[in-house]
């Protein structure tokens, strides 16, 4: 399971006052696009540019790495790691 698809940042919309979610997967993808040289640098015209700064890239990578290690430990115990929604 890609944990980054299940963890999101809920942020307010400055235009309408509503709230929306951006997954860490979207943030990581945005950071990758910009790192690879996306030419658009106008935040209002480029959602990835706005999303890329929502979370530190290193923290996202650490979370993903820890999740993978936890999955491996669970498999080693004969189980499967799940997100609990008690």
N, C-alpha and C positions, 0 to 999 in steps of 0.2 A: 504494500500500500504506500502511496506517496503521501506522507503526512502533510506536505505543503498544500495539497488540494483540500484539506480539511480544517486548516487553521486560517482564519481571516482577521483582518483589521476592519473594524466598523468605524467609518468616518462620516462626519457631517458634510452635506453638500452646501457650499457657501451660497449657491444661487437660490435653492428652494427650501433649505432648512431640513430636508429629509436626511435620512441616513442610508448609506450603502456599504457593502462589504467588498473588500479586495483581498483575495486569497494570497497567501505567501507565495504560491505557485505563480500568480500573476506578477507579483513584485519581482520575484527571481527572474522571470522571463523578461520583464522590462529592463532589469539591470543588465541581463545578457545582451539584449538588443542594443542598448546604448554602448556597452563595452565593445561590441562588434562594429560600432561606427554608424549607428542610425543618424542620418543627417538632420532630422528635424529637431530643433532646439527651442521651439515655442510651446510652452507648457499647455496652453489652452487648445492647441491643435494636435497634441501628441499625448494621449493617455499614458503610454509607457513612461514618458518623461516625468509626468506627475506621480505615477505609481512607484517609480524606482527609488524615490527617497523616503518612502514610508517606513522602511525597516533596513537595518544594517545588513549588508550582504553576508558578512561573516557570521552573524547570529543565525541567519536563515540556514546557512551551510552547516553550522553546528547542530541545530535542531534536526536537520535531515540526517546527519551522521549519527546522532544519538538514537534517533528512531530506528535506523537500520540496525544498529547494534542491539537494541531492545528486541527487535523482530528476530534476530539471530539467536539471542538467548532464549526467547520463547520457543522457537523451533527446536532448539537443543533440549528443552525440557519436554518435548513432545506436544507442545501447544502452538497457539497462534495468537499473536498480539492483536487486540481489538480496541477500538475506541468505545468506551463505555458511556452510555447516555442515560444514566440512572435517573 
